[in-house]
Amino acid sequence: MGFAGAMVVAMAVDAFLGWPSGLFARVGHPVTWLGRLIGAIDRSWNRAADPPALRRAAGIAGALLVIAVSVVIGWMIQSLLPKGWIEIVLVGILSWPLVALRSLHDHVAAVAKPLRAGDIAAAREAVSRIVGRDPTALDEAGIARAAIESLAENASDGIVAPVFWGALFGLPGILGYKAINTLDSMIGHRSERHEAFGWAAARIDDVANFIPARLTGFLFVLLAPRRSEALSSMTRDARRHRSPNAGWPEAAMAGALGVRLSGPRIYQGSITNEPWLNEGARNPLAADIGEGLTVYRRAMLLLAGVLAILAFA
């Protein structure tokens, strides 16, 4: 955990500043830069005429290339920095764009505000920015459920996981992780085009998120208003989720709030019958999003506190 202090700096800067829209308009964002590279490889190497085995091999090579480029860039930049506390501060500032602490909070809060006011249309519009399911069929419970699930899952792969790998390896770790996560987001899904080509991206992402997902779940349990229910929900239901990792923070959050999450949902006009997490509990409402954000804020503060202790130990 040689760069634990750097990750505290990154979290603190992001909590106060986020990623300013003016800066985004001028230079974009490191994830969008990664997205352009992944998109170019996908267009060039993922050929529909190729057999599945060749497309899988191309996907493996493409994923490894993107990850290697990201790690090498991180290592080169870090190797040029002066050593000591100056390095820690500079690594933290350079890692700041890769920690989505404030962005996640603000996007989920933007769903809660119109939902509390009874503006279902505005809440559907807000939730459509953070989830892939069809928002037109969502009622209050469906919108709240989608927002809380997104909060729980993205707390893991948007904050805890990059901070975890950044604390271990500095810029190479956090940049490498963001490459893995962006690969999974863009090509790691089971569509006709990406079933073979995105196979490696999805598997690598599963490995990279194994520890952070479980760590996020336990952070939620520790800060939950219903701690025993959060723990029992997580240990009982996490493995029922379609993802080997997302079920841990989602099931913990479901128990923490005393609601049920996951369950059937609509993607591109088709119903997917996902199992319930914390089945038997009530459906979430607008107020539960606010309570979920409170758990999230406390968990991130605890994470930053633990990292600070490790940095000074």
C-alpha positions, 0 to 999 in steps of 0.5 A, spaced: 500 500 500 505 504 498 501 509 494 495 509 499 496 516 501 496 518 493 489 515 493 487 519 499 489 525 495 485 523 489 479 522 493 479 528 496 480 532 490 475 529 486 470 530 492 471 537 492 472 538 484 469 532 481 471 533 473 469 540 471 465 540 465 469 546 462 475 541 463 471 536 459 469 540 454 477 542 453 481 536 453 475 530 454 477 525 460 482 519 460 476 514 460 474 517 453 481 517 451 481 509 452 474 509 449 477 511 442 483 506 443 478 501 444 473 503 439 478 503 434 481 496 435 474 493 435 472 496 428 479 494 426 480 487 429 473 484 430 471 482 423 464 479 423 467 474 417 472 471 422 470 465 425 469 465 433 475 462 435 479 467 431 475 473 434 476 471 441 483 471 439 483 478 437 479 480 443 484 477 447 490 481 444 486 487 443 485 487 451 492 485 453 494 491 448 490 496 451 491 494 458 499 494 457 499 501 453 495 504 459 500 500 464 506 503 461 504 510 460 502 510 468 509 507 469 513 512 465 509 518 468 510 515 475 518 514 474 519 521 472 516 524 478 520 526 484 520 521 490 517 522 497 511 526 499 511 530 492 511 523 488 505 521 493 501 528 492 503 528 484 500 521 483 494 523 487 493 529 483 494 525 476 489 519 479 484 524 480 480 523 474 480 516 475 476 516 481 468 517 480 467 519 487 463 526 486 460 524 479 457 517 482 454 521 488 451 527 483 448 522 478 444 518 483 442 524 487 439 527 480 434 521 480 432 522 487 430 529 487 425 529 481 422 522 484 421 525 491 417 531 487 413 526 484 416 528 477 416 521 474 418 523 467 424 527 469 426 521 474 426 516 468 430 521 464 435 522 470 436 514 471 437 513 463 443 516 464 446 511 469 443 504 467 442 501 461 435 498 462 428 501 458 426 507 463 419 508 460 416 502 463 419 504 470 415 506 476 417 509 482 420 503 485 423 501 479 427 507 478 429 507 485 431 500 484 435 502 478 438 508 482 440 504 488 443 498 484 447 503 480 450 506 486 452 500 489 455 497 483 459 503 481 461 504 488 465 498 487 468 499 480 468 506 480 471 508 486 473 502 491 477 498 485 481 504 482 483 506 489 485 499 491 489 498 485 492 505 485 494 504 492 498 498 491 501 500 484 500 507 483 499 510 476 500 503 473 495 500 477 489 505 477 490 506 469 491 499 468 484 498 472 481 503 468 483 500 462 480 493 464 473 496 466 473 501 460 474 494 456 468 491 459 464 496 459 465 497 451 466 490 449 465 485 455 457 484 454 454 478 451 451 481 444 452 477 437 458 482 436 462 481 442 460 474 445 467 472 442 471 478 441 469 481 448 470 474 452 477 476 455 475 483 457 469 480 461 473 475 464 479 480 466 474 485 469 471 479 473 478 478 476 480 485 477 474 486 481 474 480 485 477 483 491 474 490 491 467 488 490 467 484 496 471 490 500 465 494 498 460 490 500 463 489 507 464 497 507 456 498 506 455 492 512 459 496 517 456 503 515 449 500 514 443 502 519 441 495 519 448 492 519 445 485 521 440 485 515 446 487 510 450 482 512 445 476 512 443 479 505 450 479 502 452 473 505 446 469 502 444 473 496 451 475 493 452 469 489 445 469 486 447 475 482 448 474 474 455 478 476 460 474 480 462 481 483 456 486 483 452 482 487 456 483 493 455 491 494 448 490 491 446 485 496 449 489 502 446 495 500 439 492 499 440 489 506 442 496 509 436 499 506 431 494 508 429 493 501 429 488 495 433 489 489 435 486 482 429 482 480 426 482 473 427 488 468 427 490 461 433 491 456 431 493 449 424 490 449 426 484 452 425 482 459 430 478 463 428 475 469 434 476 474 433 473 481 431 478 487 436 480 492 434 480 499 427 477 497 421 478 501 423 485 503 419 491 500 420 495 494 425 501 494 422 508 494 425 515 493 427 516 500 431 510 500 435 513 494 437 518 499 439 513 505 443 509 500 447 515 498 448 516 506 451 509 506 455 511 500 458 517 503 460 514 510 463 508 506 467 512 502 469 516 508 471 510 512 475 507 506 479 514 505 480 514 513 483 507 512 488 509 506 490 515 510 492 510 516 496 505 512 499 511 509 502 514 515 503 507 518 
